[in-house]
């Protein structure tokens, strides 16, 4: 009787361990599935972020090229105005010198005429330099506006990539139940057999 009780107890414990093994397999399969889902989401996030990074650098390059074209155009325009003023001043000086051929001759009327011509030439020259000064201020404002717009556009581009994706924490591994018979199972079976033997003798 004691032997049968021991065997029965061990078979019962073995059945529990088999059910525990099935539960362990289910836990492991579920855990592996959660890991796979996490990895898939992570790779998708990296792919999307990589595309945004590429778009960001392309946008920065395009913005830089556009700004440089604006700077160059503004500089060329200002240089042309400088050249125009230089040419007009040279024409004015040449005109004045041609009209002052009698400069060395005496006479108040000639001196008065030369003085008036010189005054007109200097007024026209000053007017040109004044306009050129205003043009330089417009040029500075235009360049500053180009820089501001380029910076604002790059800030908008950066707003799409400043937050880098962060991988979520991996799900913790499952806690498995014992799948093989342990010392306690044999001990319980022994106790059960001993109690059965005592009961049979009573």
C-alpha positions in Angstrom: 0.0 0.0 0.0 2.8 2.4 0.8 4.4 1.8 -2.5 1.2 2.5 -4.4 0.7 5.6 -2.4 4.2 6.8 -3.3 3.7 6.0 -7.0 0.4 7.8 -7.0 1.8 10.8 -5.4 4.7 10.9 -7.9 2.4 10.5 -10.8 0.3 13.3 -9.5 3.3 15.6 -9.1 4.5 14.6 -12.6 1.2 15.6 -14.0 1.4 19.0 -12.3 4.9 19.5 -13.7 3.7 18.7 -17.2 0.9 21.3 -16.9 3.6 23.7 -15.5 5.7 23.0 -18.6 2.8 23.8 -20.9 2.2 27.0 -19.0 5.9 27.9 -19.3 5.9 27.3 -23.0 2.8 29.6 -23.3 4.6 32.3 -21.2 7.7 32.0 -23.3 5.8 32.2 -26.6 3.9 35.3 -25.4 7.1 36.9 -24.2 8.8 36.3 -27.5 5.8 37.7 -29.3 6.0 40.9 -27.2 9.7 41.2 -27.9 9.1 40.8 -31.7 6.3 43.4 -31.6 8.6 45.8 -29.7 11.5 45.3 -32.2 9.2 45.8 -35.2 7.9 49.1 -33.7 11.5 50.2 -32.9 12.7 49.5 -36.5 9.7 51.3 -37.9 10.4 54.3 -35.7 14.1 54.3 -36.8 13.0 54.1 -40.4 10.6 57.0 -40.1 13.2 59.1 -38.2 15.8 58.3 -40.8 13.5 59.6 -43.6 12.9 62.8 -41.6 16.6 63.2 -41.1 17.3 62.9 -44.8 14.5 65.4 -45.5 15.9 67.7 -42.9 19.4 67.8 -44.4 17.9 68.3 -47.9 15.8 71.1 -46.6 18.8 72.7 -44.9 20.8 72.5 -48.2 18.0 73.9 -50.2 17.5 76.8 -47.7 21.2 77.5 -47.7 21.4 77.6 -51.5 18.4 79.9 -51.7 19.8 82.2 -49.1 23.2 82.3 -50.9 21.5 83.1 -54.1 19.7 86.0 -52.3 22.9 87.3 -50.8 24.7 87.1 -54.1 21.9 88.9 -56.0 21.7 91.6 -53.4 25.5 92.1 -53.5 25.5 92.2 -57.3 22.8 94.8 -57.3 24.6 97.0 -54.8 27.9 96.7 -56.8 26.1 97.8 -59.9 24.8 100.9 -58.0 28.3 101.6 -56.8 29.6 101.3 -60.4 26.8 103.5 -61.7 27.6 106.2 -59.1 31.3 106.1 -60.1 30.5 106.4 -63.8 28.1 109.3 -63.2 30.6 111.1 -61.0 33.2 110.7 -63.7 30.9 112.0 -66.3 30.0 115.0 -64.1 33.7 115.8 -63.4 34.5 115.5 -67.2 31.6 117.8 -68.0 32.7 120.3 -65.4 36.3 120.3 -66.7 35.2 120.8 -70.3 33.0 123.7 -69.3 35.8 125.3 -67.4 38.3 125.9 -70.2 38.3 129.6 -69.5 39.1 128.9 -65.9 42.5 130.7 -66.1 41.0 133.8 -67.6 40.1 136.7 -65.4 36.7 138.1 -65.0 34.0 137.9 -62.4 31.5 136.4 -64.8 33.7 133.5 -65.7 34.7 132.9 -62.1 31.0 133.0 -61.1 30.1 130.6 -63.9 32.8 128.2 -62.9 31.7 128.4 -59.2 28.1 127.7 -60.2 29.1 124.7 -62.3 31.3 123.4 -59.6 28.5 123.8 -57.1 26.1 121.9 -59.3 28.6 119.1 -59.9 29.2 118.7 -56.1 25.4 118.8 -55.4 24.8 116.0 -58.0 27.7 114.1 -56.5 26.4 114.4 -53.0 22.9 113.4 -54.1 24.3 110.3 -55.7 26.3 109.4 -52.5 23.2 110.0 -50.4 21.2 107.7 -52.6 24.0 105.2 -52.4 24.0 105.4 -48.6 20.3 104.7 -48.6 20.8 101.8 -51.0 23.5 100.3 -48.7 21.0 100.5 -45.8 18.4 98.8 -47.9 21.0 96.1 -48.8 21.7 95.5 -45.1 18.0 95.2 -44.4 17.5 92.8 -47.3 20.4 90.6 -46.3 19.1 90.6 -42.7 15.7 89.6 -43.9 17.1 86.7 -46.0 19.0 85.5 -43.0 16.0 85.7 -40.7 13.8 83.8 -43.2 16.4 81.1 -43.7 16.8 80.7 -39.9 13.1 80.5 -39.4 12.8 77.8 -42.1 15.6 75.8 -40.6 14.0 76.0 -37.2 10.8 74.6 -38.7 12.8 71.8 -40.3 14.6 71.1 -37.0 11.3 70.8 -35.1 10.6 67.6 -37.0 13.8 65.9 -36.0 14.8 67.3 -32.6 13.1 64.5 -30.7 15.0 61.3 -31.4 13.1 58.0 -31.1 13.8 56.1 -27.9 13.4 52.3 -27.6 10.8 51.2 -25.1 11.8 49.0 -22.3 12.0 45.3 -23.1 9.2 43.3 -21.5 10.6 41.4 -18.5 11.3 37.7 -18.9 8.6 35.3 -17.7 8.9 33.6 -14.4 8.8 29.9 -15.1 7.4 27.2 -12.9 9.5 24.0 -12.1 9.0 21.4 -14.8 10.9 18.4 -13.3 10.3 16.5 -10.1 12.2 18.0 -7.2 13.3 16.8 -3.8 10.1 18.1 -2.2 8.0 16.0 -4.6 9.9 12.9 -3.6 9.7 13.9 0.1 5.9 14.4 -0.1 5.5 11.0 -1.9 7.6 9.4 0.8 5.5 11.0 3.6 2.3 9.9 1.7 3.6 6.4 1.5 4.6 6.3 5.1 1.2 7.6 6.2 -0.5 5.0 4.0 1.7 2.2 5.5 0.9 3.4 9.0 -2.8 3.4 8.2 -2.6 -0.1 6.8 -1.0 -1.4 10.0 -3.5 0.3 12.3 
